[in-house]
Amino acid sequence: MDLENQARIKDLYDKYGNEELIVVLGGAEPEASGLAAETVATGDPTFAGPLSGVSLGLKAYHIFELKDEIPADVYEEQVGMMEMVLDVDEIVNEVKTYRK
């Protein structure tokens, strides 16, 4: 997760807290999605950004997990192709690792 996104998430956390906020990820790689989920949950493990050492306790979900919450036509248009070519289970399992 880049430093700018870390700063945005920190600002939203400061404004809303962790009870009113979730993070929706859309990464194509399991490791990158897991790293982003870890960053918003327990802090930036690379110690390179605004969330370095900052445990926000936010829950992260990959967009694949929210399929039933999104109108089918919108999901298909925006995510459908990704779902067909990526390892959905591996990505989702990696993100779930960091959710309590």
C-alpha positions as CSV (number, residue, x, y, z in Angstrom):
1,M,0.0,0.0,0.0
2,D,1.5,3.3,-1.0
3,L,2.2,6.1,1.4
4,E,-0.5,8.4,0.1
5,N,-3.2,5.7,0.6
6,Q,-1.9,5.0,4.1
7,A,-2.2,8.7,4.9
8,R,-5.8,8.8,3.6
9,I,-6.8,5.8,5.6
10,K,-5.2,7.3,8.7
11,D,-7.2,10.5,8.2
12,L,-10.4,8.6,7.8
13,Y,-9.7,6.5,10.9
14,D,-9.0,9.7,12.8
15,K,-12.4,11.1,11.7
16,Y,-14.6,7.9,11.9
17,G,-12.7,5.4,14.1
18,N,-12.5,1.7,13.4
19,E,-16.1,0.8,14.1
20,E,-17.5,2.8,11.2
21,L,-14.9,2.0,8.6
22,I,-13.8,-1.0,6.5
23,V,-11.2,-1.1,3.8
24,V,-12.0,-2.7,0.4
25,L,-9.1,-4.0,-1.5
26,G,-8.8,-4.9,-5.1
27,G,-5.3,-6.2,-5.6
28,A,-4.6,-9.0,-8.0
29,E,-1.8,-10.7,-6.0
30,P,-2.5,-12.6,-2.8
31,E,0.7,-11.3,-1.1
32,A,0.0,-7.7,-1.9
33,S,-3.6,-7.9,-0.8
34,G,-2.5,-9.6,2.4
35,L,0.1,-6.9,3.0
36,A,-2.5,-4.2,2.6
37,A,-4.9,-5.9,5.0
38,E,-2.1,-6.3,7.5
39,T,-1.1,-2.6,7.2
40,V,-4.6,-1.4,8.0
41,A,-5.1,-3.9,10.8
42,T,-1.8,-3.9,12.7
43,G,0.4,-1.3,11.0
44,D,2.8,-1.1,8.1
45,P,5.1,-4.1,8.4
46,T,7.7,-2.4,6.1
47,F,8.0,0.5,8.5
48,A,7.9,2.9,5.6
49,G,4.7,4.9,5.9
50,P,2.3,6.8,8.0
51,L,0.9,3.5,9.4
52,S,4.4,2.3,10.5
53,G,3.9,1.1,14.1
54,V,0.2,2.3,14.1
55,S,-2.4,-0.4,14.7
56,L,-5.7,0.8,13.4
57,G,-7.6,-2.5,13.9
58,L,-9.5,-1.9,10.6
59,K,-11.1,-4.8,8.9
60,A,-10.2,-5.3,5.2
61,Y,-12.2,-7.2,2.6
62,H,-11.3,-8.0,-0.9
63,I,-13.8,-6.9,-3.5
64,F,-14.4,-10.6,-4.3
65,E,-15.9,-11.1,-0.8
66,L,-18.5,-8.4,-1.4
67,K,-19.9,-9.8,-4.6
68,D,-23.3,-10.4,-3.0
69,E,-23.5,-6.8,-1.8
70,I,-23.0,-5.2,-5.2
71,P,-25.5,-5.0,-8.0
72,A,-24.7,-7.9,-10.4
73,D,-24.4,-5.8,-13.5
74,V,-21.9,-3.4,-11.7
75,Y,-19.9,-6.2,-10.3
76,E,-19.7,-8.0,-13.7
77,E,-18.6,-4.8,-15.4
78,Q,-16.1,-3.7,-12.9
79,V,-14.7,-7.0,-11.4
80,G,-16.0,-9.9,-13.5
81,M,-12.9,-10.2,-15.7
82,M,-10.6,-10.2,-12.7
83,E,-12.6,-12.9,-11.1
84,M,-12.2,-15.1,-14.1
85,V,-8.5,-14.9,-14.3
86,L,-7.3,-14.6,-10.7
87,D,-7.1,-17.2,-7.9
88,V,-10.0,-15.8,-5.9
89,D,-9.8,-18.3,-3.1
90,E,-6.1,-17.6,-2.5
91,I,-6.5,-13.9,-2.5
92,V,-9.5,-14.0,-0.2
93,N,-7.8,-16.4,2.2
94,E,-4.8,-14.1,2.4
95,V,-6.9,-11.1,3.3
96,K,-9.0,-13.0,5.8
97,T,-5.8,-13.9,7.7
98,Y,-5.7,-10.3,9.0
99,R,-9.3,-10.0,10.1
100,K,-10.4,-10.6,13.6
